[in-house]
Amino acid sequence: MKKFFSIILALGAVACGIAAGNLFYLEKFAGGIAMLIMTLIFLSYAMNRNAISYEYSSSESESMDGELDGIVADPDKTLGDTALLLADIAVNNLKNIGRTIPASTKEITDLEDKLNNLLNQCGVPFAQRDNLKDEFEKLKGRTRLNEGGAAIVRNSRL
């Protein structure tokens, strides 16, 4: 029953989010902000299963507890996965920007340091960071080649 109410609240949040986007598009900012607040309220209640209390008989509550054990996620793992996703998006955005204006080595190392600090704080193991490390090495190598080519062009002009 709790899962059903959580799904209903999540669907209400989606509907409010769509309405908020429509109101912002129509430049009705006060209504858009109100709908955005409603979206956040619905989402907070949908994600927090303990916020709504239900009365069950003892036999129903035992069966519900057994169902919910498999659903509850480990918060540390979820935070680590979210941090990895965020880091992957940041690297992909840097690669896309680098196609038009190449990133400098300093920008790449700054991003790498910031992402490593974030991943350290979230407790992500180093084994899961290998893909990011490879991508940063590729970006740094491409940047060195671009900088080397630009230096050769400048020297040939002299």
C-alpha positions in Angstrom: 0.0 0.0 0.0 2.8 2.4 0.8 4.4 1.7 -2.6 1.1 2.5 -4.3 0.9 5.9 -2.5 4.5 6.6 -3.3 3.8 6.0 -7.0 0.7 8.2 -6.9 2.7 11.0 -5.2 5.6 10.7 -7.7 3.1 10.9 -10.6 1.6 14.0 -9.0 5.1 15.5 -8.8 5.6 14.8 -12.5 2.3 16.4 -13.4 3.2 19.5 -11.2 6.6 19.7 -12.8 5.1 19.6 -16.3 2.6 22.3 -15.3 5.5 24.4 -13.8 7.5 24.2 -17.0 4.4 25.2 -19.0 3.8 28.2 -16.7 7.4 29.3 -16.9 7.2 29.0 -20.7 4.1 31.2 -20.7 6.1 33.7 -18.5 3.7 33.3 -15.5 6.5 33.1 -13.0 4.5 33.3 -9.8 2.3 30.3 -10.9 5.4 28.5 -12.1 7.2 28.9 -8.8 4.0 27.8 -6.9 3.8 24.6 -9.1 7.6 24.0 -8.6 7.1 24.2 -4.8 4.2 21.7 -5.1 6.5 19.4 -7.2 9.1 19.5 -4.4 6.5 18.8 -1.7 5.1 15.8 -3.7 8.6 14.5 -4.3 9.7 14.8 -0.7 6.6 12.9 0.5 7.1 10.3 -2.3 10.7 9.7 -1.4 10.2 9.7 2.4 8.1 6.6 3.2 8.1 7.3 6.9 6.4 10.7 6.5 3.0 9.2 6.1 1.9 6.8 8.8 -0.5 4.0 8.1 -2.4 1.8 10.4 -2.2 -1.9 9.7 -3.1 -5.1 11.5 -0.1 -7.1 12.8 -0.3 -9.7 10.0 -0.3 -7.0 7.2 2.6 -5.0 8.8 4.8 -8.1 9.0 4.2 -8.9 5.3 4.8 -5.3 4.3 8.1 -5.1 6.2 9.3 -8.1 4.3 8.4 -6.4 1.0 10.1 -3.2 1.8 13.4 -4.8 2.8 14.4 -5.4 -0.8 13.3 -1.9 -1.9 15.3 0.3 0.5 18.7 1.3 -1.0 21.9 1.9 0.7 22.4 5.7 1.0 26.2 5.6 0.7 26.1 3.5 -2.4 23.4 5.8 -3.9 25.5 8.9 -3.1 28.6 7.3 -4.6 26.7 6.3 -7.8 25.3 9.8 -8.1 28.8 11.3 -7.7 30.1 9.0 -10.4 27.3 10.0 -12.7 28.0 13.7 -12.1 31.7 13.2 -12.7 31.0 11.3 -16.0 28.6 14.1 -17.1 31.3 16.7 -16.3 33.9 14.9 -18.3 31.6 14.5 -21.3 30.7 18.2 -21.2 34.4 19.1 -21.2 34.9 16.8 -24.2 32.0 18.4 -26.1 33.3 21.9 -25.3 36.8 20.8 -26.3 35.6 20.2 -29.8 35.1 23.9 -30.5 37.5 25.5 -28.1 40.1 23.1 -26.7 40.4 23.1 -22.9 43.7 24.0 -21.4 45.7 21.6 -19.3 45.0 23.7 -16.2 41.3 23.5 -16.7 41.5 19.7 -17.1 43.6 19.3 -14.0 41.3 21.7 -12.0 38.2 19.6 -13.0 40.0 16.4 -12.2 41.0 17.7 -8.7 37.5 18.8 -8.0 35.9 15.6 -9.1 38.5 13.5 -7.1 37.6 15.6 -4.0 33.9 15.0 -4.6 34.4 11.2 -5.1 36.6 11.0 -2.0 34.0 12.7 0.1 31.3 10.4 -1.3 33.5 7.3 -0.5 33.7 6.0 -4.1 36.4 3.2 -4.3 39.3 3.8 -6.6 38.5 0.7 -8.7 35.3 2.4 -10.0 37.2 5.5 -11.0 39.4 3.8 -13.7 37.1 5.0 -16.5 37.3 8.6 -15.4 41.1 8.4 -15.1 41.4 7.0 -18.6 39.2 9.8 -20.0 41.2 12.5 -18.3 44.4 10.9 -19.7 42.9 11.0 -23.2 41.9 14.7 -22.7 45.3 15.6 -21.4 47.0 13.8 -24.3 44.8 15.5 -26.9 45.4 18.9 -25.3 49.2 18.4 -25.3 49.0 17.5 -29.0 46.9 20.6 -29.7 49.3 22.8 -27.8 52.3 21.3 -29.5 50.7 21.8 -32.9 50.0 25.4 -32.1 53.6 26.0 -30.9 54.9 24.5 -34.2 52.6 26.8 -36.2 53.8 29.9 -34.2 57.5 28.9 -34.6 57.0 28.4 -38.4 55.6 31.9 -38.7 58.8 33.4 -37.2 
